[in-house]
Amino acid sequence: MRIPTPRRRTSGVNRGVALTLGAGLALLLVLGLVFSAAYGSQRITSSATALHSADETLRSATVVRAQLAIAIYTTSVDGAFGTNSGPARDLAIREAQQSLIDVENGFADLSEGGPEYEDLQAKVDTFVRLGRELTSAVESGAWIRGDELSDVELQRSFQLLSGALVDVRNKLAAIVAESDRMLGYIGIAGRFLVAFFVPAAIIMMYRELVRRQQRQSELERRLAAERDLAASREKFIANASHELRTPLTGILGMALLLEEEPALQDSEIANELLGMVISEAGDLSRMVDDLLTTARLDSGALHFAFEDCDIDEATQEAVSTLTRAGLVVDINTQPGVVRTDKLRLRQILRNLLSNAQKYGGPHIRVDGHLEGGTYVWSVVDDGSGVSDAVLERLFRPFVHRGEDVAITDSVGLGLSIVHALVRGMGGDVTHHRIDDETYFTVRLPLAASAKAPEESRLPQVATPVSELLGLP
């Protein structure tokens, strides 16, 4: 059943791959933007922290310079005019000492970023050392030495340190500005994604959904057309089978009557021609039965009328039709009664015997024996057996020798119908080869152990006949 063509399936797969790739690229782009934004935010945070530390270090250094200048000035005024500015001087010295500690702490926070502040380290150390020397000189009363330090060494050290800190602060401010600009670009890209890609993705998904719905509708339409075609075919087969059965029955019946006519029994040519008519009509009748059974299997309309059937009687009735056409069959069956459909049982035996006649050896026999609660029935021939090319699909419809699909006097339904009928009546059929002989073995429940209802019906399901026949 051809529904979607390979080209359409390939097109659908390509669209699926394209959508998957597009979604993957969009996801990568979103992840890239997220990580870029996170990196930019982290960079702004670290640079802003370092900028704050640089500002605090510069502010503390400025306080140190101013407080020491106040301490030296008050000390010089007290020495020149005899005033007493001790409390103010002590406060200025304490402020200068605390600010020196703040300079060290601020630079320690600033230098956590890496080794790029190694040059600044020497300037900080020099400034802190000179500041502490100056505070010690002021406290000890060495006014002149303190004045020289304040005017020359400390001033020069402060200028070097403040210049370096200003450079660091400018660089950090530039980094913050650059990161902020990058975040601005990322924000623009994110807004573009939201404004363009998300609606585009929704539109593409909607289009794909519509296409799938269209394909589903087309598939359902084609399936409905296939079902209608199958139903029409089955109806035609059933009608044709019924129409053919009527004349065939008449032909076969009249041929059998003519065979018993005394006036024709003395004619060898007439007997030979009647035998050919009976044989060919029997073959055609079996073909019509097979076609009709297949149509009923396909439509789920095949019924089984269960009853107690005598083994010997059913065997003789099935064999008698073929023996009139010249087939010689040896019968070796034990007595027994099975619970089955008598009409379908005869059809099973006729199909197996016909199969042995066409494809088996010259010697054919029917064996039967009891085995537990079942009766085992085997049609045996001494032919060459079934080829390996056929074994795996032996009970499928339209299977012949090798790869041939059109052999005279056969439509390739016999064994598949045997399989379906036996399974429908609660039994099983198998094939095996023993001592250069081919066995087709049917197992059916005995009447005493049968639990089948009086009327059974194969399930009506929307599946091909191959599945109803129990095939893969």
C-alpha positions as CSV (number, residue, x, y, z in Angstrom):
1,M,0.0,0.0,0.0
2,R,1.8,3.1,-1.2
3,I,0.8,6.1,0.8
4,P,3.6,8.7,1.2
5,T,6.2,8.6,-1.6
6,P,9.9,8.4,-0.7
7,R,10.4,11.9,-2.0
8,R,7.9,13.3,0.3
9,R,9.2,11.4,3.2
10,T,12.7,12.7,2.4
11,S,11.3,16.3,2.2
12,G,9.6,15.9,5.6
13,V,12.9,14.6,7.1
14,N,14.8,17.5,5.6
15,R,12.3,20.0,7.0
16,G,12.6,18.3,10.4
17,V,16.4,18.5,10.2
18,A,16.3,22.1,9.2
19,L,13.9,23.0,12.1
20,T,16.1,21.1,14.5
21,L,19.3,22.8,13.3
22,G,17.5,26.2,13.4
23,A,16.3,25.6,16.9
24,G,19.8,24.5,17.9
25,L,21.4,27.6,16.5
26,A,18.9,29.8,18.2
27,L,19.5,28.0,21.5
28,L,23.3,28.5,21.0
29,L,22.8,32.1,20.2
30,V,20.6,32.6,23.3
31,L,23.1,30.8,25.5
32,G,25.9,32.9,24.0
33,L,24.0,36.1,24.8
34,V,23.3,34.8,28.4
35,F,27.0,34.0,29.0
36,S,28.2,37.2,27.4
37,A,25.8,39.2,29.6
38,A,27.0,37.3,32.7
39,Y,30.6,37.9,31.8
40,G,30.0,41.6,31.1
41,S,28.2,41.9,34.5
42,Q,30.9,40.1,36.3
43,R,33.5,42.3,34.6
44,I,31.7,45.5,35.5
45,T,31.3,44.3,39.1
46,S,35.0,43.4,39.6
47,S,36.2,46.6,37.8
48,A,33.8,48.8,39.9
49,T,35.1,47.1,43.1
50,A,38.7,47.8,42.0
51,L,37.8,51.3,41.1
52,H,36.3,51.9,44.5
53,S,39.5,50.5,46.2
54,A,41.7,52.8,44.1
55,D,39.5,55.8,45.0
56,E,39.7,54.8,48.7
57,T,43.4,54.4,48.5
58,L,43.8,57.8,46.9
59,R,41.5,59.5,49.4
60,S,43.4,57.9,52.3
61,A,46.7,59.0,50.9
62,T,45.4,62.5,50.5
63,V,44.1,62.5,54.1
64,V,47.6,61.3,55.3
65,R,49.2,64.2,53.5
66,A,46.8,66.8,54.8
67,Q,46.8,65.6,58.5
68,L,50.6,65.4,58.6
69,A,50.8,68.9,57.2
70,I,48.4,70.1,59.9
71,A,50.5,68.3,62.6
72,I,53.7,69.9,61.4
73,Y,52.2,73.3,61.1
74,T,50.7,73.3,64.6
75,T,53.9,72.1,66.0
76,S,55.9,74.8,64.2
77,V,53.4,77.5,65.4
78,D,53.7,76.3,69.0
79,G,57.5,76.5,68.8
80,A,57.5,80.0,67.4
81,F,54.8,81.7,69.4
82,G,54.6,79.5,72.5
83,T,51.0,78.4,71.9
84,N,49.7,75.0,72.9
85,S,48.1,73.1,70.0
86,G,48.9,69.6,71.4
87,P,45.3,68.2,71.2
88,A,44.9,69.4,67.6
89,R,48.3,68.0,66.7
90,D,47.6,64.6,68.4
91,L,44.3,64.4,66.6
92,A,46.0,65.1,63.3
93,I,48.6,62.4,64.0
94,R,46.0,59.8,64.9
95,E,44.1,60.6,61.7
96,A,47.3,60.3,59.7
97,Q,48.1,57.0,61.3
98,Q,44.6,55.6,60.6
99,S,44.7,56.8,57.1
100,L,48.1,55.1,56.6
101,I,46.4,51.8,57.6
102,D,43.5,52.6,55.2
103,V,46.1,53.1,52.4
104,E,47.5,49.7,53.0
105,N,44.1,48.1,53.2
106,G,42.8,49.8,50.1
107,F,45.8,48.8,48.1
108,A,45.4,45.2,49.4
109,D,41.9,45.1,48.1
110,L,43.0,46.6,44.8
111,S,45.9,44.2,44.3
112,E,43.6,41.1,44.6
113,G,42.9,41.5,40.8
114,G,46.4,40.3,39.8
115,P,50.0,41.1,39.3
116,E,49.4,44.2,37.2
117,Y,49.8,46.4,40.4
118,E,53.3,45.3,41.3
119,D,54.8,48.7,40.3
120,L,52.2,50.5,42.4
121,Q,53.2,48.3,45.4
122,A,56.6,50.0,45.7
123,K,55.1,53.5,45.6
124,V,52.6,52.5,48.3
125,D,55.3,51.0,50.5
126,T,57.5,54.2,50.1
127,F,54.6,56.5,51.0
128,V,53.5,54.5,54.0
129,R,57.1,54.3,55.3
130,L,57.7,58.0,54.9
131,G,54.3,58.8,56.5
132,R,55.2,56.7,59.6
133,E,58.6,58.3,59.8
134,L,57.1,61.7,59.7
135,T,54.5,60.9,62.5
136,S,57.3,59.6,64.6
137,A,59.4,62.7,64.1
138,V,56.5,65.0,65.0
139,E,55.7,63.0,68.1
140,S,59.4,63.0,69.2
141,G,59.8,66.8,68.6
142,A,62.2,66.6,65.6
143,W,60.6,69.7,64.0
144,I,63.3,70.4,61.4
145,R,63.5,66.8,60.2
146,G,59.8,66.6,60.1
147,D,59.6,69.8,58.1
148,E,62.1,68.5,55.5
149,L,60.3,65.2,55.1
150,S,57.0,67.0,54.6
151,D,58.4,69.5,52.1
152,V,60.6,67.1,50.0
153,E,60.3,63.3,50.4
154,L,56.7,62.9,51.4
155,Q,55.5,65.5,48.9
156,R,57.4,63.7,46.1
157,S,56.2,60.3,47.2
158,F,52.6,61.5,47.4
159,Q,52.7,62.9,43.9
160,L,54.1,59.7,42.5
161,L,51.5,57.6,44.3
162,S,48.5,59.8,43.5
163,G,49.6,59.9,39.8
164,A,49.8,56.1,39.6
165,L,46.4,55.8,41.4
166,V,44.8,58.2,39.0
167,D,46.1,56.2,36.1
168,V,44.7,53.0,37.6
169,R,41.4,54.6,38.3
170,N,41.1,55.9,34.7
171,K,41.9,52.5,33.3
172,L,39.3,50.9,35.5
173,A,36.7,53.5,34.6
174,A,37.4,52.7,30.9
175,I,36.9,49.0,31.5
176,V,33.6,49.7,33.2
177,A,32.5,51.9,30.4
178,E,33.5,49.3,27.8
179,S,31.7,46.5,29.7
180,D,28.6,48.7,30.0
181,R,28.7,49.3,26.3
182,M,29.0,45.6,25.6
183,L,26.0,44.9,27.8
184,G,24.1,47.5,25.9
185,Y,24.8,45.6,22.6
186,I,23.8,42.4,24.3
187,G,20.6,44.0,25.4
188,I,19.9,45.2,21.8
189,A,20.6,41.7,20.5
190,G,18.3,40.1,23.1
191,R,15.5,42.5,22.2
192,F,16.0,41.7,18.6
193,L,15.7,38.0,19.4
194,V,12.6,38.6,21.3
195,A,11.1,40.8,18.6
196,F,12.2,38.7,15.5
197,F,13.4,35.2,16.2
198,V,10.7,34.2,18.7
199,P,7.8,35.2,16.4
200,A,9.7,33.6,13.4
201,A,10.1,30.4,15.4
202,I,6.4,30.4,16.3
203,I,5.5,31.0,12.6
204,M,7.7,28.2,11.4
205,M,6.3,25.8,14.1
206,Y,2.8,26.7,13.1
207,R,3.6,26.1,9.4
208,E,5.1,22.8,10.2
209,L,2.1,21.9,12.3
210,V,-0.2,22.9,9.4
211,R,1.9,20.8,7.0
212,R,1.7,17.8,9.2
213,Q,-2.1,18.2,9.5
214,Q,-2.3,18.4,5.7
215,R,-0.1,15.3,5.4
216,Q,-2.3,13.5,8.0
217,S,-5.4,14.5,6.1
218,E,-3.9,13.3,2.8
219,L,-2.8,10.1,4.5
220,E,-6.3,9.5,5.9
221,R,-7.8,10.2,2.5
222,R,-5.5,7.7,0.8
223,L,-6.1,5.1,3.4
224,A,-9.9,5.6,2.9
225,A,-9.4,5.2,-0.8
226,E,-7.3,2.1,-0.3
227,R,-9.9,0.6,2.0
228,D,-12.6,1.3,-0.5
229,L,-10.5,-0.3,-3.2
230,A,-9.8,-3.3,-1.0
231,A,-13.5,-3.6,-0.2
232,S,-14.4,-3.4,-3.9
233,R,-11.8,-6.0,-4.8
234,E,-13.0,-8.3,-2.1
235,K,-16.6,-7.8,-3.2
236,F,-15.7,-8.5,-6.8
237,I,-13.8,-11.7,-5.8
238,A,-16.7,-12.9,-3.6
239,N,-19.3,-12.2,-6.4
240,A,-17.1,-13.7,-9.1
241,S,-16.5,-16.8,-6.9
242,H,-20.2,-17.3,-6.4
243,E,-20.9,-16.8,-10.1
244,L,-18.2,-19.3,-11.1
245,R,-19.3,-21.8,-8.5
246,T,-22.7,-22.4,-10.0
247,P,-21.6,-23.5,-13.5
248,L,-18.7,-25.4,-12.1
249,T,-21.0,-27.4,-9.8
250,G,-23.2,-28.2,-12.8
251,I,-20.3,-29.2,-15.0
252,L,-18.8,-31.4,-12.3
253,G,-22.1,-33.0,-11.4
254,M,-23.0,-33.7,-15.0
255,A,-19.5,-35.1,-15.7
256,L,-19.9,-37.5,-12.7
257,L,-23.3,-38.6,-14.0
258,L,-21.9,-39.2,-17.5
259,E,-19.1,-41.2,-15.9
260,E,-21.7,-43.7,-14.6
261,E,-23.6,-43.9,-17.8
262,P,-23.2,-47.5,-19.2
263,A,-23.3,-46.4,-22.8
264,L,-20.1,-44.4,-22.3
265,Q,-18.2,-46.8,-20.1
266,D,-17.3,-49.0,-23.1
267,S,-15.6,-46.0,-24.8
268,E,-12.0,-45.5,-23.7
269,I,-11.8,-42.1,-25.3
270,A,-15.0,-40.9,-23.6
271,N,-13.8,-42.1,-20.2
272,E,-10.5,-40.3,-20.7
273,L,-12.2,-37.1,-21.7
274,L,-14.6,-37.3,-18.8
275,G,-11.7,-37.9,-16.4
276,M,-10.0,-34.8,-17.7
277,V,-13.3,-32.8,-17.4
278,I,-13.7,-34.0,-13.8
279,S,-10.1,-33.3,-12.9
280,E,-10.1,-29.8,-14.4
281,A,-13.5,-29.0,-12.9
282,G,-12.3,-30.2,-9.5
283,D,-9.2,-28.0,-9.7
284,L,-11.3,-25.0,-10.7
285,S,-13.7,-25.7,-8.0
286,R,-10.9,-25.7,-5.4
287,M,-9.5,-22.4,-6.8
288,V,-12.9,-20.8,-6.5
289,D,-13.3,-22.1,-2.9
290,D,-9.8,-20.7,-2.1
291,L,-10.7,-17.3,-3.6
292,L,-14.0,-17.1,-1.8
293,T,-12.4,-18.1,1.5
294,T,-9.7,-15.5,1.1
295,A,-12.3,-12.8,0.4
296,R,-14.2,-13.8,3.6
297,L,-11.0,-13.8,5.6
298,D,-10.2,-10.3,4.4
299,S,-13.6,-9.0,5.3
300,G,-13.8,-10.8,8.6
301,A,-16.9,-12.6,7.5
302,L,-15.7,-16.3,7.7
303,H,-17.8,-18.3,10.2
304,F,-17.1,-21.8,11.6
305,A,-20.0,-24.1,12.4
306,F,-18.5,-26.5,14.9
307,E,-19.7,-30.1,15.2
308,D,-18.4,-33.5,16.0
309,C,-16.6,-34.9,13.0
310,D,-15.6,-38.6,12.5
311,I,-12.0,-38.8,11.3
312,D,-12.4,-41.7,8.9
313,E,-15.5,-40.3,7.3
314,A,-14.0,-36.8,6.8
315,T,-10.8,-38.4,5.3
316,Q,-12.7,-40.5,2.9
317,E,-14.9,-37.6,1.7
318,A,-11.8,-35.4,1.1
319,V,-9.9,-38.2,-0.7
320,S,-12.7,-39.4,-2.8
321,T,-13.0,-36.2,-4.9
322,L,-9.3,-36.4,-5.9
323,T,-9.2,-40.2,-6.5
324,R,-11.8,-39.7,-9.2
325,A,-9.2,-37.6,-11.0
326,G,-6.6,-40.4,-10.8
327,L,-4.8,-39.5,-7.5
328,V,-3.8,-42.6,-5.4
329,V,-3.7,-41.9,-1.7
330,D,-2.9,-44.4,1.1
331,I,-5.0,-43.8,4.3
332,N,-3.6,-44.9,7.6
333,T,-5.7,-43.2,10.3
334,Q,-6.7,-44.2,13.8
335,P,-10.4,-43.7,14.6
336,G,-11.3,-40.5,16.4
337,V,-13.8,-37.7,16.6
338,V,-12.7,-34.0,16.5
339,R,-14.6,-30.9,17.3
340,T,-14.5,-28.8,14.1
341,D,-16.2,-27.4,11.0
342,K,-16.7,-30.4,8.7
343,L,-16.8,-28.3,5.5
344,R,-13.6,-26.4,6.4
345,L,-11.9,-29.6,7.5
346,R,-12.6,-31.2,4.1
347,Q,-11.2,-28.0,2.5
348,I,-8.0,-28.3,4.6
349,L,-7.5,-31.9,3.6
350,R,-8.2,-31.2,-0.1
351,N,-5.7,-28.3,-0.2
352,L,-3.0,-30.4,1.5
353,L,-3.6,-33.3,-0.9
354,S,-3.7,-31.1,-3.9
355,N,-0.5,-29.4,-2.8
356,A,1.2,-32.9,-2.4
357,Q,-0.1,-33.9,-5.8
358,K,1.3,-30.8,-7.6
359,Y,4.6,-30.4,-5.8
360,G,5.3,-33.7,-4.0
361,G,6.3,-37.2,-5.0
362,P,4.2,-40.0,-6.6
363,H,3.4,-41.7,-3.3
364,I,1.0,-39.8,-1.0
365,R,-0.6,-41.0,2.2
366,V,-2.6,-39.7,5.1
367,D,-1.5,-40.6,8.6
368,G,-3.5,-39.9,11.7
369,H,-3.3,-40.8,15.4
370,L,-4.4,-39.6,18.8
371,E,-2.0,-37.5,21.0
372,G,-3.4,-36.4,24.3
373,G,-6.4,-34.2,23.8
374,T,-5.7,-33.6,20.1
375,Y,-5.8,-35.5,16.9
376,V,-2.6,-35.4,14.7
377,W,-3.3,-35.6,11.0
378,S,-0.4,-35.7,8.5
379,V,-0.4,-35.6,4.7
380,V,2.9,-37.2,3.6
381,D,4.6,-37.4,0.2
382,D,8.0,-38.6,-0.9
383,G,8.9,-35.6,-3.1
384,S,12.0,-33.5,-3.0
385,G,10.6,-31.2,-0.3
386,V,10.3,-27.5,0.0
387,S,13.2,-25.3,-1.0
388,D,15.0,-23.1,1.4
389,A,13.8,-20.0,-0.5
390,V,10.2,-20.9,0.4
391,L,10.4,-22.2,4.0
392,E,10.3,-18.8,5.7
393,R,7.1,-17.8,3.8
394,L,5.5,-21.2,3.3
395,F,2.2,-20.3,4.8
396,R,1.9,-16.8,3.2
397,P,-0.5,-16.0,0.4
398,F,0.7,-16.3,-3.3
399,V,3.9,-18.3,-2.5
400,H,5.0,-21.0,-5.0
401,R,8.3,-22.7,-5.7
402,G,11.3,-20.3,-5.4
403,E,10.5,-16.9,-6.7
404,D,7.8,-18.1,-9.2
405,V,4.4,-16.5,-8.7
406,A,2.3,-18.0,-11.5
407,I,2.3,-21.8,-11.8
408,T,-0.3,-23.6,-13.8
409,D,-3.4,-24.8,-11.8
410,S,-2.5,-22.8,-8.7
411,V,-3.1,-19.3,-7.4
412,G,-0.8,-19.8,-4.4
413,L,-3.5,-19.6,-1.7
414,G,-3.8,-23.2,-0.6
415,L,-1.3,-23.4,2.3
416,S,-2.2,-19.9,3.5
417,I,-5.9,-20.9,3.7
418,V,-5.0,-24.1,5.5
419,H,-3.0,-22.1,8.1
420,A,-5.9,-19.6,8.6
421,L,-8.6,-22.3,8.8
422,V,-6.7,-24.5,11.2
423,R,-5.8,-21.6,13.5
424,G,-9.5,-20.4,13.4
425,M,-10.6,-23.8,14.6
426,G,-8.2,-23.8,17.5
427,G,-5.5,-26.0,16.0
428,D,-2.1,-25.7,14.4
429,V,-0.4,-26.7,11.2
430,T,3.4,-27.4,10.8
431,H,5.8,-28.5,8.1
432,H,8.8,-30.8,8.6
433,R,11.0,-33.2,6.7
434,I,11.6,-36.8,8.1
435,D,13.5,-39.6,6.3
436,D,13.2,-38.0,2.8
437,E,9.5,-37.4,3.2
438,T,7.6,-34.2,3.5
439,Y,5.0,-33.9,6.4
440,F,2.3,-31.3,6.6
441,T,0.8,-31.9,10.1
442,V,-2.5,-30.6,11.4
443,R,-3.5,-30.8,15.1
444,L,-7.1,-30.3,16.1
445,P,-8.8,-30.7,19.4
446,L,-10.8,-33.9,20.1
447,A,-14.5,-33.7,20.6
448,A,-14.3,-34.7,24.3
449,S,-11.8,-32.0,25.1
450,A,-13.1,-29.3,22.8
451,K,-14.4,-26.1,24.4
452,A,-15.2,-24.1,21.2
453,P,-18.7,-22.6,21.0
454,E,-21.2,-23.8,18.4
455,E,-20.5,-20.7,16.2
456,S,-17.3,-18.8,15.9
457,R,-16.1,-16.0,13.8
458,L,-12.8,-14.6,12.9
459,P,-12.3,-11.0,14.2
460,Q,-13.2,-8.2,12.0
461,V,-10.1,-5.9,12.0
462,A,-8.7,-3.4,9.6
463,T,-5.6,-5.5,8.9
464,P,-4.5,-7.3,5.7
465,V,-5.2,-11.0,5.2
466,S,-1.5,-11.9,6.0
467,E,-2.1,-10.9,9.6
468,L,-5.3,-12.8,9.9
469,L,-3.4,-15.8,8.6
470,G,-1.0,-15.5,11.5
471,L,1.9,-14.3,9.4
472,P,4.4,-11.6,10.3
